[in-house]
């Protein structure tokens, strides 16, 4: 699977925020593994937390 693009991250966040789907369900819909979705969300959250410091 290719690296996550900004568009991929935005789609992921939108799905988490707006759909109520589990990480597993989101992974299936976007063609990534559950582990990849979980890891990317962790990265996004860490990035957001650093921006708030």
SENU-581863 format. One record per atom (N, C-alpha, C): x, y, z; residue in three letters. Coordinates in steps of 0.001 Angstrom, whole numbers, plus 524288, in hexadecimal, padded with zeros to 5 digits. Each point is the difference from the previous one (the first is absolute). Layout:
<pts>
XYZALA;...
</pts>
This chain:
<pts>
8034F7FB6680000UNK;7FCB18049A80000UNK;8037D804DA80000UNK;7FE9B803DF7FCFDUNK;8032B804C87FFE5UNK;7FFAA802FA80525UNK;8038F803A880094UNK;8000580350804ACUNK;7FAE48030080064UNK;7FED2801C3804ACUNK;7FB3C8030B800EAUNK;800C1805827FDDDUNK;7FC79801BB7FCCAUNK;80014805607FE13UNK;7FCCF8036A803B3UNK;80065805187FF4BUNK;7FCD6803A380318UNK;7FA397FEDC7FF19UNK;7FE9F7FEE27FB23UNK;7FA8C7FEBD7FEB5UNK;7FE337FB07802CBUNK;8036B7FC1180036UNK;7FEB87FB25802C8UNK;7FEF680116805C1UNK;803578033380258UNK;7FF5E8014980590UNK;7FAEA802F2800F0UNK;7FEC9803AB7FC90UNK;7FB2C802FF80096UNK;7FB3D7FC767FF83UNK;8002E7FC5A7FC54UNK;7FBAB7FC487FF59UNK;7FF777FC98804DCUNK;804617FE2F8020FUNK;7FFF67FCCE804B7UNK;7FD85802FA80485UNK;801B2804CC800DAUNK;7FDD98031B80449UNK;7FA31800FD7FF44UNK;7FE66801037FB36UNK;7FA75800E07FEE9UNK;7FCD87FB1D80146UNK;8020E7FB847FE9CUNK;7FD307FB1E80106UNK;7FFA07FEF4805D8UNK;8042680101802D6UNK;7FFF17FF42805AEUNK;7FC02803B080278UNK;80018804D27FE47UNK;7FCAF8041380246UNK;7FA3D7FF587FE9AUNK;7FEF07FE9F7FB24UNK;7FAAA800697FE08UNK;7FD047FAE17FF55UNK;802AA7FB8B7FFF2UNK;7FD3D7FB317FEA9UNK;7FEC17FC8180497UNK;802FD8005580435UNK;7FF277FC7C80461UNK;801F47FA797FEF9UNK;802F37FF567FBC4UNK;8021E7FAD97FEC2UNK;8049D7FEC58038FUNK;800F57FB09800CEUNK;8049C7FE5F802F8UNK;804D28008D7FC84UNK;8048D7FFC68026EUNK;804D5800327FCF6UNK;8003B7FB717FC29UNK;7FE2F7FB8580197UNK;7FFF47FB7A7FC80UNK;7FC8D800FD7FB3FUNK;7FB5F8022C800E4UNK;7FC688011B7FBB0UNK;80235804297FC52UNK;80263803FC80241UNK;80271804127FCD1UNK;8045F7FD9D7FCB3UNK;803307FCCA80274UNK;8044E7FD7B7FD2EUNK;7FDFB7FCED7FB52UNK;7FBE27FD0F800C2UNK;7FDC47FCF57FBBFUNK;7FE16803907FB9EUNK;7FDA0804558015CUNK;7FDDA803907FC0DUNK;80439802CD7FCDCUNK;804768011E80280UNK;80414802EA7FD3EUNK;804787FC857FE17UNK;7FF967FAF6800EDUNK;803E97FC647FDEFUNK;8053080011802D5UNK;7FFCE800F88050BUNK;804AC7FFE580357UNK;7FF147FBF780449UNK;804207FE9F802B4UNK;7FF517FC7280468UNK;7FE1F80313804C0UNK;7FDAB7FD36803A1UNK;7FE5A80280804DDUNK;804B78024B802DAUNK;804637FD327FFE0UNK;804C3801E98028BUNK;801EA8050F7FD80UNK;7FFA0800607FAD3UNK;801B3804C27FD49UNK;7FC858049C8017FUNK;7FAEA7FF1380053UNK;7FC56804258018AUNK;80123801B980596UNK;800B07FC5080375UNK;801138013B80578UNK;805178031380088UNK;804147FE3F7FD4BUNK;8050E802A480045UNK;7FFA28058A7FDD3UNK;7FD31800B47FBB7UNK;7FF88805327FDACUNK;7FCFF803A480394UNK;7FBE87FE108027FUNK;7FD0F80341803ADUNK;80370801A280498UNK;803557FC83801D0UNK;8039F801558043AUNK;803B2804527FE46UNK;8020D7FF927FB45UNK;80383803FB7FDE8UNK;7FD358053E7FF8EUNK;7FB3F7FFEC7FDFEUNK;7FCFD804D57FF64UNK;7FEF28027D80552UNK;7FE9A7FCCB803D0UNK;7FEE48021480542UNK;804E4802538027AUNK;804767FD657FF5FUNK;804E88020D80221UNK;8016B805207FD67UNK;7FF478003D7FAE6UNK;80124804CA7FD14UNK;7FC7C80470801FDUNK;7FB0C7FED7800D9UNK;7FC52803FE801E9UNK;8017A801C08057BUNK;8018B7FC5680359UNK;80178801558055DUNK;804DB8036F80016UNK;803AF7FEF27FC98UNK;804C4803337FFC1UNK;7FEBD805867FE32UNK;7FC2D800787FCA1UNK;7FE6E805207FE21UNK;7FD4E803428041FUNK;7FE0B7FD738040EUNK;7FD2B802B780425UNK;8037D8018980482UNK;804E47FE677FFD8UNK;8039C8012F80451UNK;801D28058E7FFBEUNK;
</pts>
